[in-house]
Amino acid sequence: MYSQSIDKLIAELKKLPSVGQHTAERYVFHWLARGKRDVADFVLSLKGVMDNVKSCEQCWNFTDTSPCQICADPKRDQTLLCVVADSQSVVALQKSGFNGVYHVLRGVLDATDPEGFSKIKIKQLFDRTVKDSDLLEIILALNPDLSGETTMMYLEKELHTKNPKIKISRLARGLPSGSDLQYADDITLESALKNRR
Ligand SMILES: [Zn+2]
């Protein structure tokens, strides 16, 4: 439709979530109008992410250093572990003032995908909760939608079997059902944490 190079870039952009043909075209022609300097900045920051971002060996959050700043912070409560689905949830909980540590599952269990279990960091979570661990409480903080609830039910049962000494809790209701944790405001999240059960 456009030149071969333009069509190729549009096709790549359309692989991103929520980007359709029109949005992809708008991005490409925005870059073409802004010129080489802006495009070079974009390419450099993309390369920076690809070159520098790795997984934290403890919590599996995306980070420039491993262990990440949160895991390496001696002032944080290492006995309190919050299990989240993604890095965006870590940022949301950080804003709410949570002072424990995290485990980022990198997704939730998907009933339609039999390989789902191996795609997310569940085994790594179980490894962190072995019997000699210092953990006193694990807070399950996944989104209150169907996959989130299914995953939390599974984790609750398994974590209890693996180490009955650790208390397992969930965020209090108050987060609207089906909502996305990362979009919850600080006060709602803070109260959901405080009233966890
Ligand atoms: Zn970490």
Boltz pocket constraint, residues with backbone or C-beta under 6 A from the ligand:
constraints:
  - pocket:
      binder: B
      contacts: [[A, 56], [A, 57], [A, 58], [A, 59], [A, 60], [A, 61], [A, 67], [A, 68], [A, 69], [A, 70], [A, 71], [A, 72], [A, 102]]
      max_distance: 6.0
